């Protein structure tokens, strides 16, 4: 996973950002991963839309949740 994750900090995955994450960006590349594979990026309030749009523009299914909330699968709707 991109970004620092640990008991003290959850840093945004956007390159160059050191802000505290507030969201989890759950995604997968359907060309190489099955529906049960979920990749996770963390996002601060400022970059959540940027990270979502970056992945969605590549036709990757994306689900954004509050930090700490997980999903079992990410499917194309």
Secondary structure, 3 states (H helix, E strand, C coil): CCCCECCCCEECCCCCCCCECCEEEEEECCCCCCCCCCEEEEECCCCHHHHHHHHHCCCCEEEEEECCCCCCCCCCC
